[in-house]
């Protein structure tokens, strides 16, 4: 699994996390750096954990390159025209804008969005990159000449200073789409990625439809023909091969690069939706990765078992490292490892689903009511699961709730590795 270290300010952390949430096959570590002088300690930590480093500003990357040569690839998120729409909308909500003072962006990226919005604004370009303290102070002084106009800046320090003077200012933030495009480019450029491109992918699809089997021979044949065509077209999209087995069971084989292109990084599997539109049935799909056909087939069997246990239309993926992605449905997939031997596969999935819920809500503790809500089970069943997870040393008891009412106090739990 590719590990990327992201170095950027606190105010961009949420947006970067939202972009990386679309790529469950990437592990991301965010190092908060609000000042250029704090870069190097975080870079040292990043070198120990990541395959590459992504800076949220070009100024950060330039500053690091001037100080030392890094042994791993580095990238930065460029500010492009997309962020202008968001920034300009925030400005015009506060006051009428006739002149813009901008830093951190090339003038060419600024002109086109304003032209498309038919906004006749005079722009005062300050400087493209704020790579050091001197340029930041210079940008601040130039912005101060536009007390009655709007300012767009990529520097949090400049924004704070201008706001203290009463100047209308907004921060330029890269859009999620810009970050996603950059992540895709990183995936295609890494050595590890190029090696994985040629891994073998073997998938197994099962359509469980009792109503289809009970229909007349003519109706059954017509429906099966339509499903056969959908799966065959899916195999063609993958530039792979279809291996039909028994009735309403299909195997396909392709390369990993093609599979990730069609599934948009394991987020969607169009063949499930297309079959479901033809026949309202439970469709299970298991996909396995491996360097050999035997390894891929073994992982596909494990993934198919996971999908069958889920009892809904979904797909699971087992990678060459025995990591599981799934379920691939409308919701974002959960990632967990098959190396957990103290609990079964279903409980491992439930545990990671609770972990994802806790992380999404930026919490460190949770209760049995939270577990019951996330897993859609009763509180009694949730308490039984929590007891097993405590015994397996995956979670720990954090404390007990103080209550001023009748009834038993609730226990708070936390993950051991938090």
C-alpha positions, -999 to +999 in steps of 0.1 A: +000+000+000+013+034-010+021+058+019+020+095+013+031+122+039+013+155+035+029+186+050+006+216+053-011+241+076-039+233+100-066+251+081-061+228+050-061+195+070-099+188+066-099+194+028-068+172+023-084+144+043-116+147+022-096+142-010-076+113+003-108+096+016-116+089-021-084+066-023-087+038+002-056+022-014-034+050+000-022+056+035-019+093+043-001+109+073-007+147+077+020+168+094+007+202+105+031+230+096+018+266+100+052+282+095+080+276+070+105+275+099+088+243+112+092+224+080+124+204+085+114+185+117+082+173+100+102+164+068+125+142+089+095+123+104+079+120+070+110+104+055+107+075+080+071+067+072+063+076+036+071+067+000+068+103-011+060+137+003+032+161-008+034+197+002+003+218+002+022+249-010+049+253-036+067+276-011+071+247+013+087+224-013+111+252-025+122+259+010+130+223+017+148+218-016+171+248-008+181+232+025+186+195+016+181+169-012+155+144-003+158+107-012+121+103-020+099+121-046+082+153-036+051+170-050+031+202-043-005+212-047-007+240-073-032+268-069-053+269-101-083+287-114-108+265-096-101+280-062-109+315-075-146+307-078-148+298-041-127+327-029-145+353-051-179+341-039-168+346-003-155+381-012-186+393-030-208+381-001-190+406+022-188+437-001-188+448-037-154+441-052-139+462-080-102+456-074-085+423-064-051+420-048-038+385-051-007+365-041+004+329-044-011+324-079+000+331-114-020+359-131-030+336-160-050+313-137-068+344-123-078+360-155-098+332-171-123+325-142-130+363-139-137+364-176-160+335-174-179+351-146-181+384-165-166+402-136-147+434-146-122+435-118-088+452-118-062+428-105-031+438-087-007+408-089+016+409-059+039+379-061+036+343-073+054+324-046+059+334-010+090+313-004+105+332+026+096+356+053+108+386+033+085+379+004+056+373+029+062+407+045+064+423+011+031+408+000+015+421+033+027+456+026+014+457-010-020+443+001-022+471+027-025+496-002-059+481-011-078+489+021-111+492+003-108+463-020-107+425-018-076+404-011-069+368-019-038+353-002-023+318+003-006+329+036-024+325+069+000+351+084-009+377+058-046+370+062-045+375+100-025+408+096-049+422+070-080+412+090-066+430+120-065+461+098-101+456+087-093+446+051-116+421+034-095+390+028-100+353+020-076+324+020-069+307-014-075+269-009-069+243-035-101+225-046-107+189-037-107+181-075-072+196-078-059+175-050-076+144-065-059+150-099-025+153-082-030+121-062-038+102-094-007+116-109+013+104-079-001+070-082+009+067-118+045+080-112+057+058-083+079+027-089+058+007-065+027+017-086+044+006-119+051-028-103+015-032-092+002-023-126+010-058-139-004-077-109-031-103-118-067-096-108-092-124-106-128-117-098-158-139-091-194-128-095-224-147-082-260-136-088-284-151-061-319-148-076-345-174-066-372-156-086-351-158-118-347-195-115-384-200-109-394-181-141-403-197-174-375-210-196-380-182-222-380-154-195-351-170-177-330-173-209-337-136-218-327-123-184-296-145-183-286-133-218-288-097-206-267-104-175-242-123-197-238-093-220-233-069-190-205-091-175-190-095-210-189-058-216-174-053-182-146-077-190-140-058-223-137-025-204-111-041-182-092-054-213-095-088-197-111-122-202-144-136-191-144-172-177-180-184-174-186-212-150-221-223-139-255-205-142-253-170-129-217-174-119-188-156-137-150-153-134-130-125-149-093-119-151-073-087-159-044-065-148-046-044-117-040-011-135-070-016-157-092-027-128-083+004-107-090+026-137-125+013-141-133+012-104-119+047-099-096+034-071-120+008-056-148+033-052-174+019-076-180-013-095-204-005-124-211-042-132-230-046-098-253-016-105-259-027-141-269-063-131-291-051-103-311-029-127-318-060-148-326-084-119-334-072-083-312-099-067-283-102-043-251-099-063-219-109-046-185-102-060-150-111-047-119-098-063-084-110-055-049-095-063-018-115-067+015-120-086+003-154-097-031-167-108-031-191-079-026-164-053-052-141-070-078-170-070-072-178-033-077-141-024-108-139-046-123-169-027-118-151+006-133-118-008-163-137-022-169-153+012-168-118+028-194-105+003-216-135+009-215-129+047-226-093+041-259-105+026-264-075+003-253-065-032-217-056-027-181-065-036-150-071-015-113-069-025-084-088-010-050-075-020-017-093-023-009-082+013-042-097+025-058-063+032-095-062+026-114-033+009-151-033+012-179-033+009-179-015-024-214-001-025-227+035-024-208+041+008-170+045+010-153+012+017-137+003+050-102-011+051-090-037+075-065-066+077-070-103+076-041-108+101-065-103+130-067-139+143-083-132+177-116-122+161-134-135+130-137-117+097-171-103+104-160-088+137-129-073+121-151-055+096-174-043+124-145-031+144-130-011+115-164+004+107-167+017+143-131+030+140-141+049+108-171+064+125-150+076+154-123+091+131-149+108+109-165+125+139-130+135+152-135+117+185-113+094+207-139+077+228-173+060+221-200+041+238-221+010+232-249+033+219-225+045+192-216+010+182-253+000+181-260+030+159-232+024+134-237-014+131-275-012+133-277-037+161-292-037+196-274-022+226-272-056+242-255-071+211-232-041+210-221-046+247-214-083+239-192-072+209-174-046+231-166-072+257-150-095+231-130-066+216-117-057+251-107-093+257-089-093+224-071-061+234-083-040+204-101-015+226-099-004+262-122+010+288-116+047+290-139+056+319-175+057+332-200+084+326-211+105+356-249+107+357-273+127+378-303+105+369-315+070+376-300+041+357-266+025+352-238+048+340-224+041+305-189+031+299-166+049+275-142+030+253-112+039+232-090+021+207-058+008+221-036+023+193-051+058+197 
